[in-house]
């Protein structure tokens, strides 16, 4: 599967797509600048049950930056509960 980062949709929504089942979720961030919206959306999606898989083949400093920016594979709460992913 291809990794899907967070996407900015219509300039005011942040969309995340499950890398396994392709389910999507959106967050409205119309009062924030895009970079702040991306950082806030990572926290919101993680708190709501989404799982972010940054990967294990990156350096520690790159891992932290990748995690904060929302890069990597994302899994919906249903797929994240499966042990084989």
N, CA, C and O atoms as CSV, one atom per row, in Angstrom:
chain,resi,resn,atom,element,x,y,z
A,1,UNK,N,N,0.818,-1.183,0.000
A,1,UNK,CA,C,0.000,0.000,0.000
A,1,UNK,C,C,0.868,1.255,0.000
A,1,UNK,O,O,1.961,1.265,0.566
A,2,UNK,N,N,0.387,2.277,-0.619
A,2,UNK,CA,C,1.063,3.555,-0.683
A,2,UNK,C,C,0.737,4.363,0.575
A,2,UNK,O,O,-0.404,4.340,1.037
A,3,UNK,N,N,1.706,5.069,1.132
A,3,UNK,CA,C,1.427,5.859,2.324
A,3,UNK,C,C,0.704,7.143,1.928
A,3,UNK,O,O,1.028,7.773,0.922
A,4,UNK,N,N,-0.267,7.510,2.729
A,4,UNK,CA,C,-1.058,8.701,2.471
A,4,UNK,C,C,-0.860,9.678,3.619
A,4,UNK,O,O,-1.175,9.360,4.766
A,5,UNK,N,N,-0.352,10.843,3.327
A,5,UNK,CA,C,-0.218,11.874,4.353
A,5,UNK,C,C,-1.547,12.617,4.473
A,5,UNK,O,O,-2.480,12.367,3.710
A,6,UNK,N,N,-1.618,13.501,5.404
A,6,UNK,CA,C,-2.803,14.341,5.534
A,6,UNK,C,C,-2.890,15.270,4.330
A,6,UNK,O,O,-1.872,15.721,3.806
A,7,UNK,N,N,-4.113,15.549,3.899
A,7,UNK,CA,C,-4.317,16.411,2.735
A,7,UNK,C,C,-5.117,17.635,3.132
A,7,UNK,O,O,-6.012,17.547,3.972
A,8,UNK,N,N,-4.806,18.772,2.540
A,8,UNK,CA,C,-5.617,19.973,2.714
A,8,UNK,C,C,-6.642,19.995,1.587
A,8,UNK,O,O,-6.286,19.952,0.410
A,9,UNK,N,N,-7.921,20.063,1.960
A,9,UNK,CA,C,-9.006,20.020,0.987
A,9,UNK,C,C,-9.741,21.359,1.017
A,9,UNK,O,O,-10.161,21.802,2.087
A,10,UNK,N,N,-9.900,21.994,-0.106
A,10,UNK,CA,C,-10.604,23.275,-0.243
A,10,UNK,C,C,-10.026,24.374,0.640
A,10,UNK,O,O,-10.723,25.337,0.960
A,11,UNK,N,N,-8.782,24.245,1.031
A,11,UNK,CA,C,-8.120,25.282,1.807
A,11,UNK,C,C,-8.534,25.398,3.252
A,11,UNK,O,O,-7.955,26.204,3.981
A,12,UNK,N,N,-9.524,24.619,3.710
A,12,UNK,CA,C,-9.966,24.757,5.098
A,12,UNK,C,C,-10.281,23.440,5.794
A,12,UNK,O,O,-10.634,23.444,6.974
A,13,UNK,N,N,-10.165,22.325,5.104
A,13,UNK,CA,C,-10.401,21.019,5.708
A,13,UNK,C,C,-9.133,20.170,5.589
A,13,UNK,O,O,-8.400,20.255,4.603
A,14,UNK,N,N,-8.894,19.356,6.607
A,14,UNK,CA,C,-7.788,18.408,6.600
A,14,UNK,C,C,-8.406,17.019,6.480
A,14,UNK,O,O,-9.267,16.648,7.277
A,15,UNK,N,N,-7.969,16.257,5.488
A,15,UNK,CA,C,-8.504,14.912,5.245
A,15,UNK,C,C,-7.431,13.872,5.496
A,15,UNK,O,O,-6.280,14.033,5.090
A,16,UNK,N,N,-7.823,12.806,6.168
A,16,UNK,CA,C,-6.944,11.662,6.363
A,16,UNK,C,C,-7.622,10.464,5.693
A,16,UNK,O,O,-8.844,10.328,5.743
A,17,UNK,N,N,-6.818,9.598,5.066
A,17,UNK,CA,C,-7.332,8.423,4.364
A,17,UNK,C,C,-6.672,7.182,4.937
A,17,UNK,O,O,-5.450,7.132,5.083
A,18,UNK,N,N,-7.477,6.183,5.260
A,18,UNK,CA,C,-6.940,4.922,5.783
A,18,UNK,C,C,-6.151,4.229,4.678
A,18,UNK,O,O,-6.636,4.079,3.557
A,19,UNK,N,N,-4.944,3.812,5.000
A,19,UNK,CA,C,-4.077,3.162,4.005
A,19,UNK,C,C,-4.519,1.742,3.697
A,19,UNK,O,O,-4.061,1.156,2.716
A,20,UNK,N,N,-5.399,1.179,4.511
A,20,UNK,CA,C,-5.838,-0.194,4.280
A,20,UNK,C,C,-7.202,-0.247,3.588
A,20,UNK,O,O,-7.334,-0.871,2.535
A,21,UNK,N,N,-8.221,0.406,4.170
A,21,UNK,CA,C,-9.579,0.306,3.611
A,21,UNK,C,C,-10.010,1.543,2.828
A,21,UNK,O,O,-11.081,1.538,2.221
A,22,UNK,N,N,-9.200,2.602,2.831
A,22,UNK,CA,C,-9.457,3.852,2.102
A,22,UNK,C,C,-10.608,4.681,2.682
A,22,UNK,O,O,-11.120,5.572,2.005
A,23,UNK,N,N,-11.023,4.403,3.925
A,23,UNK,CA,C,-12.023,5.221,4.597
A,23,UNK,C,C,-11.408,6.589,4.857
A,23,UNK,O,O,-10.210,6.676,5.128
A,24,UNK,N,N,-12.198,7.663,4.782
A,24,UNK,CA,C,-11.675,9.006,4.998
A,24,UNK,C,C,-12.372,9.678,6.176
A,24,UNK,O,O,-13.484,9.309,6.555
A,25,UNK,N,N,-11.705,10.653,6.734
A,25,UNK,CA,C,-12.271,11.515,7.774
A,25,UNK,C,C,-11.738,12.913,7.530
A,25,UNK,O,O,-10.612,13.087,7.064
A,26,UNK,N,N,-12.554,13.911,7.847
A,26,UNK,CA,C,-12.149,15.298,7.630
A,26,UNK,C,C,-12.317,16.105,8.905
A,26,UNK,O,O,-13.160,15.801,9.749
A,27,UNK,N,N,-11.507,17.129,9.025
A,27,UNK,CA,C,-11.537,18.044,10.147
A,27,UNK,C,C,-11.575,19.456,9.588
A,27,UNK,O,O,-10.768,19.803,8.726
A,28,UNK,N,N,-12.505,20.275,10.070
A,28,UNK,CA,C,-12.603,21.657,9.615
A,28,UNK,C,C,-11.659,22.527,10.422
A,28,UNK,O,O,-11.729,22.554,11.650
A,29,UNK,N,N,-10.783,23.232,9.741
A,29,UNK,CA,C,-9.791,24.108,10.385
A,29,UNK,C,C,-9.779,25.475,9.720
A,29,UNK,O,O,-8.705,26.019,9.460
A,30,UNK,N,N,-10.939,26.038,9.440
A,30,UNK,CA,C,-10.984,27.259,8.645
A,30,UNK,C,C,-10.425,28.489,9.356
A,30,UNK,O,O,-10.122,29.487,8.703
A,31,UNK,N,N,-10.284,28.436,10.672
A,31,UNK,CA,C,-9.758,29.607,11.392
A,31,UNK,C,C,-8.256,29.525,11.645
A,31,UNK,O,O,-7.698,30.400,12.307
A,32,UNK,N,N,-7.600,28.500,11.134
A,32,UNK,CA,C,-6.169,28.323,11.370
A,32,UNK,C,C,-5.386,28.417,10.059
A,32,UNK,O,O,-5.909,28.109,8.988
A,33,UNK,N,N,-4.147,28.839,10.157
A,33,UNK,CA,C,-3.288,28.802,8.978
A,33,UNK,C,C,-2.959,27.340,8.689
A,33,UNK,O,O,-2.969,26.529,9.615
A,34,UNK,N,N,-2.671,26.973,7.445
A,34,UNK,CA,C,-2.497,25.561,7.073
A,34,UNK,C,C,-1.497,24.772,7.911
A,34,UNK,O,O,-1.768,23.619,8.248
A,35,UNK,N,N,-0.357,25.352,8.254
A,35,UNK,CA,C,0.643,24.587,9.004
A,35,UNK,C,C,0.159,24.300,10.425
A,35,UNK,O,O,0.403,23.212,10.947
A,36,UNK,N,N,-0.514,25.247,11.051
A,36,UNK,CA,C,-1.074,25.027,12.390
A,36,UNK,C,C,-2.209,24.019,12.330
A,36,UNK,O,O,-2.374,23.208,13.241
A,37,UNK,N,N,-2.988,24.069,11.260
A,37,UNK,CA,C,-4.092,23.121,11.089
A,37,UNK,C,C,-3.573,21.692,10.955
A,37,UNK,O,O,-4.171,20.760,11.493
A,38,UNK,N,N,-2.467,21.517,10.242
A,38,UNK,CA,C,-1.891,20.181,10.092
A,38,UNK,C,C,-1.444,19.624,11.436
A,38,UNK,O,O,-1.722,18.467,11.751
A,39,UNK,N,N,-0.756,20.435,12.229
A,39,UNK,CA,C,-0.274,19.979,13.534
A,39,UNK,C,C,-1.443,19.666,14.480
A,39,UNK,O,O,-1.409,18.673,15.207
A,40,UNK,N,N,-2.466,20.511,14.465
A,40,UNK,CA,C,-3.621,20.277,15.328
A,40,UNK,C,C,-4.384,19.038,14.880
A,40,UNK,O,O,-4.859,18.269,15.715
A,41,UNK,N,N,-4.506,18.840,13.584
A,41,UNK,CA,C,-5.279,17.701,13.080
A,41,UNK,C,C,-4.627,16.366,13.434
A,41,UNK,O,O,-5.332,15.381,13.655
A,42,UNK,N,N,-3.291,16.314,13.493
A,42,UNK,CA,C,-2.612,15.076,13.889
A,42,UNK,C,C,-3.071,14.671,15.281
A,42,UNK,O,O,-3.403,13.509,15.511
A,43,UNK,N,N,-3.092,15.622,16.214
A,43,UNK,CA,C,-3.535,15.326,17.578
A,43,UNK,C,C,-4.996,14.895,17.626
A,43,UNK,O,O,-5.347,13.952,18.336
A,44,UNK,N,N,-5.842,15.581,16.876
A,44,UNK,CA,C,-7.270,15.266,16.883
A,44,UNK,C,C,-7.524,13.871,16.311
A,44,UNK,O,O,-8.288,13.097,16.890
A,45,UNK,N,N,-6.900,13.545,15.193
A,45,UNK,CA,C,-7.097,12.222,14.603
A,45,UNK,C,C,-6.568,11.118,15.514
A,45,UNK,O,O,-7.200,10.068,15.637
A,46,UNK,N,N,-5.421,11.335,16.154
A,46,UNK,CA,C,-4.875,10.327,17.062
A,46,UNK,C,C,-5.787,10.124,18.270
A,46,UNK,O,O,-6.005,8.990,18.698
A,47,UNK,N,N,-6.320,11.215,18.821
A,47,UNK,CA,C,-7.232,11.097,19.969
A,47,UNK,C,C,-8.537,10.412,19.607
A,47,UNK,O,O,-9.161,9.783,20.462
A,48,UNK,N,N,-8.960,10.523,18.353
A,48,UNK,CA,C,-10.226,9.909,17.954
A,48,UNK,C,C,-10.070,8.457,17.499
A,48,UNK,O,O,-11.033,7.857,17.021
A,49,UNK,N,N,-8.882,7.891,17.641
A,49,UNK,CA,C,-8.703,6.469,17.373
A,49,UNK,C,C,-7.916,6.123,16.122
A,49,UNK,O,O,-7.613,4.951,15.895
A,50,UNK,N,N,-7.582,7.098,15.315
A,50,UNK,CA,C,-6.774,6.833,14.133
A,50,UNK,C,C,-5.353,6.498,14.560
A,50,UNK,O,O,-4.879,6.992,15.583
A,51,UNK,N,N,-4.674,5.665,13.785
A,51,UNK,CA,C,-3.301,5.261,14.092
A,51,UNK,C,C,-2.380,5.716,12.971
A,51,UNK,O,O,-2.657,5.484,11.795
A,52,UNK,N,N,-1.287,6.363,13.343
A,52,UNK,CA,C,-0.306,6.833,12.369
A,52,UNK,C,C,0.913,5.921,12.421
A,52,UNK,O,O,1.496,5.717,13.486
A,53,UNK,N,N,1.296,5.377,11.276
A,53,UNK,CA,C,2.480,4.523,11.178
A,53,UNK,C,C,3.544,5.275,10.388
A,53,UNK,O,O,3.484,5.354,9.161
A,54,UNK,N,N,4.506,5.820,11.100
A,54,UNK,CA,C,5.556,6.620,10.469
A,54,UNK,C,C,6.567,5.726,9.786
A,54,UNK,O,O,7.142,6.107,8.766
A,55,UNK,N,N,6.790,4.548,10.330
A,55,UNK,CA,C,7.783,3.631,9.785
A,55,UNK,C,C,8.947,3.493,10.747
A,55,UNK,O,O,9.152,4.347,11.609
A,56,UNK,N,N,9.698,2.431,10.602
A,56,UNK,CA,C,10.808,2.183,11.518
A,56,UNK,C,C,12.158,2.431,10.873
A,56,UNK,O,O,13.191,2.284,11.527
A,57,UNK,N,N,12.167,2.800,9.617
A,57,UNK,CA,C,13.426,2.947,8.889
A,57,UNK,C,C,13.858,4.398,8.737
A,57,UNK,O,O,14.510,4.754,7.755
A,58,UNK,N,N,13.497,5.238,9.706
A,58,UNK,CA,C,13.919,6.640,9.666
A,58,UNK,C,C,14.713,6.956,10.927
A,58,UNK,O,O,14.546,6.303,11.957
A,59,UNK,N,N,15.564,7.949,10.838
A,59,UNK,CA,C,16.349,8.359,12.010
A,59,UNK,C,C,15.434,8.966,13.065
A,59,UNK,O,O,14.321,9.392,12.757
A,60,UNK,N,N,15.900,9.006,14.301
A,60,UNK,CA,C,15.079,9.491,15.414
A,60,UNK,C,C,14.598,10.925,15.192
A,60,UNK,O,O,13.425,11.224,15.415
A,61,UNK,N,N,15.494,11.811,14.755
A,61,UNK,CA,C,15.115,13.206,14.526
A,61,UNK,C,C,14.089,13.301,13.386
A,61,UNK,O,O,13.129,14.066,13.478
A,62,UNK,N,N,14.289,12.540,12.332
A,62,UNK,CA,C,13.351,12.532,11.211
A,62,UNK,C,C,12.021,11.919,11.630
A,62,UNK,O,O,10.965,12.349,11.168
A,63,UNK,N,N,12.069,10.919,12.501
A,63,UNK,CA,C,10.851,10.258,12.982
A,63,UNK,C,C,9.944,11.256,13.693
A,63,UNK,O,O,8.741,11.294,13.431
A,64,UNK,N,N,10.511,12.067,14.593
A,64,UNK,CA,C,9.719,13.059,15.316
A,64,UNK,C,C,9.104,14.082,14.377
A,64,UNK,O,O,7.937,14.445,14.527
A,65,UNK,N,N,9.876,14.545,13.419
A,65,UNK,CA,C,9.373,15.540,12.472
A,65,UNK,C,C,8.278,14.941,11.588
A,65,UNK,O,O,7.265,15.588,11.322
A,66,UNK,N,N,8.482,13.721,11.142
A,66,UNK,CA,C,7.490,13.046,10.306
A,66,UNK,C,C,6.201,12.815,11.081
A,66,UNK,O,O,5.109,12.975,10.536
A,67,UNK,N,N,6.323,12.445,12.331
A,67,UNK,CA,C,5.148,12.213,13.171
A,67,UNK,C,C,4.346,13.491,13.374
A,67,UNK,O,O,3.118,13.470,13.297
A,68,UNK,N,N,5.027,14.602,13.632
A,68,UNK,CA,C,4.331,15.880,13.843
A,68,UNK,C,C,3.677,16.411,12.578
A,68,UNK,O,O,2.636,17.064,12.647
A,69,UNK,N,N,4.276,16.137,11.423
A,69,UNK,CA,C,3.740,16.685,10.175
A,69,UNK,C,C,2.593,15.869,9.597
A,69,UNK,O,O,1.934,16.313,8.657
A,70,UNK,N,N,2.345,14.673,10.149
A,70,UNK,CA,C,1.233,13.858,9.664
A,70,UNK,C,C,1.588,12.962,8.505
A,70,UNK,O,O,0.694,12.408,7.865
A,71,UNK,N,N,2.868,12.802,8.212
A,71,UNK,CA,C,3.284,11.936,7.113
A,71,UNK,C,C,3.193,10.472,7.530
A,71,UNK,O,O,2.980,10.164,8.703
A,72,UNK,N,N,3.351,9.602,6.592
A,72,UNK,CA,C,3.312,8.167,6.866
A,72,UNK,C,C,1.956,7.573,6.549
A,72,UNK,O,O,1.098,8.226,5.954
A,73,UNK,N,N,1.774,6.339,6.951
A,73,UNK,CA,C,0.505,5.657,6.725
A,73,UNK,C,C,-0.440,5.937,7.883
A,73,UNK,O,O,-0.019,6.042,9.035
A,74,UNK,N,N,-1.719,6.056,7.561
A,74,UNK,CA,C,-2.754,6.268,8.563
A,74,UNK,C,C,-3.747,5.111,8.479
A,74,UNK,O,O,-4.054,4.619,7.392
A,75,UNK,N,N,-4.243,4.683,9.640
A,75,UNK,CA,C,-5.233,3.604,9.698
A,75,UNK,C,C,-6.428,4.057,10.518
A,75,UNK,O,O,-6.265,4.644,11.588
A,76,UNK,N,N,-7.633,3.785,10.020
A,76,UNK,CA,C,-8.856,4.139,10.732
A,76,UNK,C,C,-8.954,3.314,12.020
A,76,UNK,O,O,-8.231,2.329,12.168
A,77,UNK,N,N,-9.831,3.696,12.951
A,77,UNK,CA,C,-9.931,2.954,14.208
A,77,UNK,C,C,-10.245,1.467,14.019
A,77,UNK,O,O,-9.751,0.629,14.773
A,78,UNK,N,N,-11.054,1.143,13.028
A,78,UNK,CA,C,-11.398,-0.264,12.778
A,78,UNK,C,C,-10.183,-1.046,12.301
A,78,UNK,O,O,-9.918,-2.137,12.805
A,79,UNK,N,N,-9.451,-0.517,11.356
A,79,UNK,CA,C,-8.267,-1.204,10.838
A,79,UNK,C,C,-7.114,-1.192,11.847
A,79,UNK,O,O,-6.318,-2.130,11.897
A,80,UNK,N,N,-7.030,-0.122,12.652
A,80,UNK,CA,C,-5.955,-0.029,13.638
A,80,UNK,C,C,-6.087,-1.091,14.723
A,80,UNK,O,O,-5.096,-1.464,15.351
A,81,UNK,N,N,-7.301,-1.576,14.945
A,81,UNK,CA,C,-7.502,-2.604,15.977
A,81,UNK,C,C,-7.080,-3.986,15.501
A,81,UNK,O,O,-6.971,-4.912,16.304
A,82,UNK,N,N,-6.842,-4.133,14.201
A,82,UNK,CA,C,-6.389,-5.426,13.663
A,82,UNK,C,C,-4.905,-5.593,13.928
A,82,UNK,O,O,-4.137,-4.647,13.751
A,83,UNK,N,N,-4.495,-6.760,14.342
A,83,UNK,CA,C,-3.111,-6.993,14.755
A,83,UNK,C,C,-2.148,-7.210,13.592
A,83,UNK,O,O,-0.938,-7.091,13.781
A,84,UNK,N,N,-2.642,-7.522,12.403
A,84,UNK,CA,C,-1.742,-7.842,11.290
A,84,UNK,C,C,-1.221,-6.615,10.547
A,84,UNK,O,O,-0.419,-6.775,9.627
A,85,UNK,N,N,-1.632,-5.416,10.897
A,85,UNK,CA,C,-1.160,-4.203,10.214
A,85,UNK,C,C,0.039,-3.628,10.912
A,85,UNK,O,O,0.573,-2.606,10.481
